[in-house]
């Protein structure tokens, strides 16, 4: 059976399938079977006389059938047939997209751009974009996609808003603390643009639900912060034939690329596994919660990610397919590197256990946490508390609050020094190492009385409540 590649504007007629297997010995026979299976596609390919429309080009392999035997061009099981609507024309797929007077006014600055115009704005309104994560990257990404007029946006996020998010996740406000991020995001985006549809999924992505979810959208935008979900989203996008607009941030550096993008000639670019076939060793690359991130960086990178999504949807400009953009906020240096499909990249034939593949959990369970203020209140109330400092001895000597020093690397060996009968507050400099210590103690030794001090010794140092307790 031959493979027919369906262009983005026509996928609404093929249940969002980008590739369709059909029988037949000639182009005419394969197109006949295609339109028999998908009747709504017929009027977009053939005129009233049954002839291929003038604004539609058909390629067998890399050859235009007009230079071969036209509709009688023979095909076989190895033939890839590409349907390419002419740039100067239209497939008719956008004919039913209309705008109200208010929408015309709202999108006026887009519509008057000579190389963008009404046609591109129609494509935005017709598009379906699935955004994975509404946090640091998702916040600017979602704000600008909604403002631009992307008509259908899906948001996957089952986390809740925390006060530590507000340093960079500009989609949320103080009033959203404790609320589900997806719900808060939906409310904010509908306020920004009431003319679009927002669908939310308060669920964790798994190998069981991701492919079905991604298949419902035209483009997926990956704003996640862990490797299991990143590989899961990539592989599902490849299997579904969807472009995957990627972005990543850490401390002062950001990255952007477009993976699995099929260009107008039917050529699909590299995916994430062509760049990184396998994940790093567990713990080698910290996430933002452990290593931190400059608050303004997600705004910069998330906006660039939105830019690439818009380019992919509209066909305006050149998406970052086959290119990898790197930004250093400290030096304000940028690099755009070439990436290609690797012959030795793992074949993606199905979804796997990505937590096992990466050696880490995609989503860590919530730890019990307390703030500096709550910690001070416990002490003022005379509660019986044990305090553990998991920093290194040199850090402890420089500044401490008189806690029991058990460096992170020795926690497992010294677990018997930690009480099981009273509240135990564990801290480090900022909270990342203490979280790791708590997970080790809970997973390996069954502790259930441990509390992570938010902000660590840094938060204590900045608080007047502990001015007399700090030893320098």
N, C-alpha and C positions, 0 to 999 in steps of 0.2 A: 504494500500500500504506500502511496506517495504521501508526503507531509506538506500541508498547506499552512503557511505562516499568515496569521490574520493580523492586519495592522490595528493599532489601538482604536481609531475611530469606529471600526466595524466590530469590535469585540462585544459590544452590547447586544449584537445579534447572534453571537455564538456562545452565550452564557459565560462571557469573559474568558473564553479559551483563546490562547495565543497561538496554539498549534493544533491542527486537526488532521487525523489520519483518514484518508479516503482511498477508495478503489478506483479503477479505471486505467485504460491504456493510453489515453490522450488527455491533453489539457481540457478539451471539451467535456469528456466523460467525467473527469475528476471534479470539474466545476458543477456539473449537473448533479453529481452525488452530494456535493457540498451544499448546494441550495435546496436539495431534497431534504437533507437533514436539518437545515436551518432556513426555512422558507422566507423569513423576514430579510434575509441577506440578498435575496434574488434581485429586488428592485434597485439595490445599490451597486450591483455588478452588471446587470443587463438592461438594455433599453426595451421599449415596447416591441421591437422587432427581434428580440432575442440576441442582439449583438452586444459584445462587451462595450460598456460605456467608454466614451472617448477620454474621460479623465481618470480611467483606471488602467494601470499598466500591470501586465502579468509577466513574471520571470520564471523560467525553468532553470534551476541552478542560478548562475549569474548571467544568463542570456535572456534578453527581451524576446518573447515569442514572436514579435513582429519581424525579428531578424531570422526566425527559424521557419516553422511551418504553421505559424499562428495557432488557431484552436486545434489544429490537427497534429501539433507537436507531440511526439510520443513521450511517455513517462513510464517509470518503473518504480520499484520499491525503494530505490536509493535517491529518487528525485525529490528535491525540495522546491516547492512552488511558492513564490512570494507574490502577494497582492499589494501593489504599491499605488495608492491614489496619487494622481499628478499634483504637484505643488500648487499650480495655478488654479486648480479646480477644487472640488469638494466631493466627499462621498455621499452627502445627503444626510449623514448621521447626526448632524448638528441643526438640521432644519427646524426641529421642534423646540430648540432652545430659544426662549424669548426673555426679554428684560422689562421690568416695570419702569416707569418714569423715574422712580426713586433709585433703582439700580443703575440706570444710565447715568444719573448724576453722581452716584457713589463711585463708579468705576471709570469716570470720565478721563482721569489722568492716565489710565491704561489705554483706553480706546483711542485717544488722540496720538499715541505713539505710532509713527508710520510703520515700523516693523513688528508691531504687536496687534493693535487694532481690535475690532469687534470679533473677528474670527477666533483670536487667541482667548479673548474673554469668554466666548461661548465654550471653548474647550475647558476652561477653568470651571465654569458652572456645571458642565456635564461630568467632570472628573470625580472619581472616588479615591481618596487617599487615606491609607491606614497609618496612623502614627503610633509607634510603640514607645510608650513612656511619655508622661506630661511633666517631667521634672526639669532639670537644668537645660537640656537641649530642647525638650518638648515644649517648654514655655514660649520661647521666641518663635520656634517653628510653627506652632499652632496659631499664635497671634497673627503672624504674617500670612499664613495660608488662609485663615479666616478673613482677614482684612482684604486679601487679594481677590476673594470671591470664589475660592474652591467650594463647589456646591455641596459636596458630600464628604465629611471628615469622620473617620472612625478613630477612637482613642482607646488604647489598651493600657490600663493602669489600675492595680488593685491596692495601691498604697494610700496612706492618709497624709494630710499636710502636717508637717512638723515645723516648729518655729525655726529650727536650723536650716530649713529649706529656703526661707525667705531672703537669705543673703544673695541668692542667684535665680530662684524660680519665680520670675516676675509675673507669672500668670496668677499667682495667689496673693492674698492679703492676710493681715493678722486675723481678720474675722473668719478665715477659712481653716485655721489651725484645728486639727482633730477631725476635719471632714474628709471624706473620700476624695482623692485628687481628681478622679474622672468626673465626679459630679460638680466639683468646684470649677473645673476647667470648662465643662459644658455650659454652665451658667455664665461664666465670664465671656466665652466666645459668642454665645447667642446675644449677649448684651452688645458686643462689638459689632456683630453682623447678624441681624435677624433674618436675612434672606437665604441663609444656608442651613443645611441639615447636619446635626451632630449626633452620632451614634456612639455610645460608650459601652465598654466591656470591662467590668470590674472583676477580672479573672486573671489568673496566672497562665501564661502561655505554656503549653506542653506539646509533646509530640502527637498527642491525640486531637488537639483542637486548632493548632496553628495553621495547617495547610488549608483546612476548610475556611478559616477566617480570612486569610490572605487572598484566597481565590475570589472573594467577593469584591476586591478592590483593584484599581488600575495600577496603583503605585504604593509601595510600602516605604515608610521613612523610619529608619532605625535610630532611636535615641536612647538605647539601653546602656547600662553601665556594668554588665557582667558578660563573661565569655559564653556560658551555656546558652543564654537567650540570643546572643549575637550569632552564633553558629546555627541555632535553630531557625531564626528568621531568615538567614541567608539561604539555607538549604530548602526551606519551604518556598521562598521566592523563586529559586531556580526550578523547583518541581512545578510550580504554578505558572512559570513563565512571566513573572512580574519584575519590573525594575526595582532595585533596592537602593534607596538614597541613604548613604551611610555617613555618620558623623561620630566623633569621639573626642573627649576632652580629658585632660589630666593636668592639674596644677596650673601651668602657664602655657600648655601646648594644646593645639586642636588639630583635628584631621577631618577631611571631607572627601568623599568619592561617590561615584554612581556605579553600582554593580549590577550585572545581569541585564544590561540595557541593550535592546535590539534596535539597531538603527534602521533608516529608511530602506536599506538594501537587504534587510533581513539578517544582518550579521550581529551576533550577540557578543558583547564584550565580556571581560573577566568578571568573576564573582569574588566574594571575600576569601574563599579557599584558594584562589589563584594567588592571592597576596599572602595569606597565612594558612597553609594547609592544615596545620595542627595548632592547638592552643598552647600558651606557655605553661610551664610547670605551676601547679597550684601555689599561690602566695608570692610568686615572683613579681607579678605586676599588681600593685594595690589599686583599689578603686578609689573614687573621689571621697568616699566616706572615711577611708583610711589615710589617703595622702593629701586630701584637700584639693580645692580648685579656686582660682581667682574668680570672684563673683561675676565680673563683666565678661569673662571668656565664653561661657555658654551663650550669651547674647550675640557675640560675634559669630561663633561657629554655627549656632542654630539658625541665624539669619542667612548664612551662606547655604546651609542645608535647605532652607525654604526656597532660596533662589534656584537651586538645582531641581527641586521638585517642580517648580513652575516651568522651568525649561523643558523638563521631560514631558510634562502634560501638553504644553503648547507647541512644542517643536521649534520654538524660537531660540536661536543661539546653539551652542555646542555643549552638551552636558559633559560632566567630568568622567565619562566612561573611558576606561583605559588610562586614566590619570589620577594621581593621588596628591591632594593639596595638603600642605602642612603649614601651620601658622604658629609662630613663637611670639607670644605677647610681650615678653621681656625685651627682646631685641628688635621687635617689629620686623622680623624677617619672614618671608614666605618662600616656599619651594613648591613646584608642581612637578611631580615625578611620573615617569611613564611606567605603567604596569601592563602586563600581557597575560593571556591565558597560558597556563603551564601544562605541558604534556603529562607531567607527573602528578598533577593535582588529583586528589581523591575523587572518584566518580560519585555523584550524588544520585542514588537510586531510590532512596527512601529516608524517612526520618528515624533517628536513633535515640538512645538515652544520652542526652547532652550533658547532664550532670556527671555521669560516669565518664564520658568522653573528655570532659575538661577537668575532672577530678575535684570539682567544687560544686556547691549547691547554687542553683540559679537565684534562689531567694532565701536568705537567712531568716530564721524565725526572729521575732521581736524579742529583745532583751528587756529586762526590767531596768529602768533608768530613773535617776533623780537629778534634780538641778542643784546648783550650789545653794540656793535659798532653802530648798527642802532639806539638804544635808545639814545646814546650819540650824534649822528648826529642830531636827532630830537631836542634835547635840544640846541645844538649849533646853529641850524637854527631858534631858537626862537619860535618853534611851541607850541601852547597852549595845554598842556598835563596834564591830571590828573594821578597821580601815587598812586596805592593802594597796601598796604602791608597786606597780609592775614595771617601772622605768629601770634604767641602768644605774649602778652605784654612783657614777660621776654626776648624773643628773640629780640624783637624790642629795648628794653633798652640796650641790649648788643651791637648791631650794627644796624644802619638804615641809610637811605638816605633822611630822612625827609618826607617820603610818609605818606599818610593818613592811619592810622592803623585801619583795619576792620578785626579782626580774622575770620578765615574760618567759624567757628560755628555761627557767627553773620551776615554773608553776606546777607542772605535772609531778616533779620529784618532791615538791614540798607541799602537796595538797593536804597532807595531814596536819599542817600548821594552821589551816584555815577552818574557822568554826562552822559547824553545821546547825548550831542551836540559837543563833542570833543573826541579826541583819549584818551583812558584810558589804561594805562599800569598796569597790575596786576602781582605782584611777591610774591614769598615766599622764602624758602631757596634754593630749587633746581628746582622748576617748577611744582611739582606734585600737591600740594595743590592749587596753583594759577589756574591750569587747572581745578580742581574740582570747584573752585569758579566761573570761567568763564562759565562752563557748566550750573551751577545752575542759574546764571544770564541770560544766553541766553535762557535756556529752560523754566524757570518760569516767567521771566520778559521781555523777548523779546529784550535784548540788542544786538546790532550788531556792536559796536564800541570798543570792548575789545581786547587787545593784551596780550598774555602771554609772559613774559620775560624768554627766554631760559637760563637755568642755575641759575636763581634767584639771590639772594643776594650773593651767593657763587661766581658766575661769575663776579658780580660787584666788589666784594672784591679783586678778582684776576686781575682786570683791572686797568691800570694806568689812564684810562680816567675818573674814578670817585674818584680818590684819595682824592680830596678836598671835595667831596660831602658826604662821609661816616662819620657818627656820631658814635663815640665809647664811 
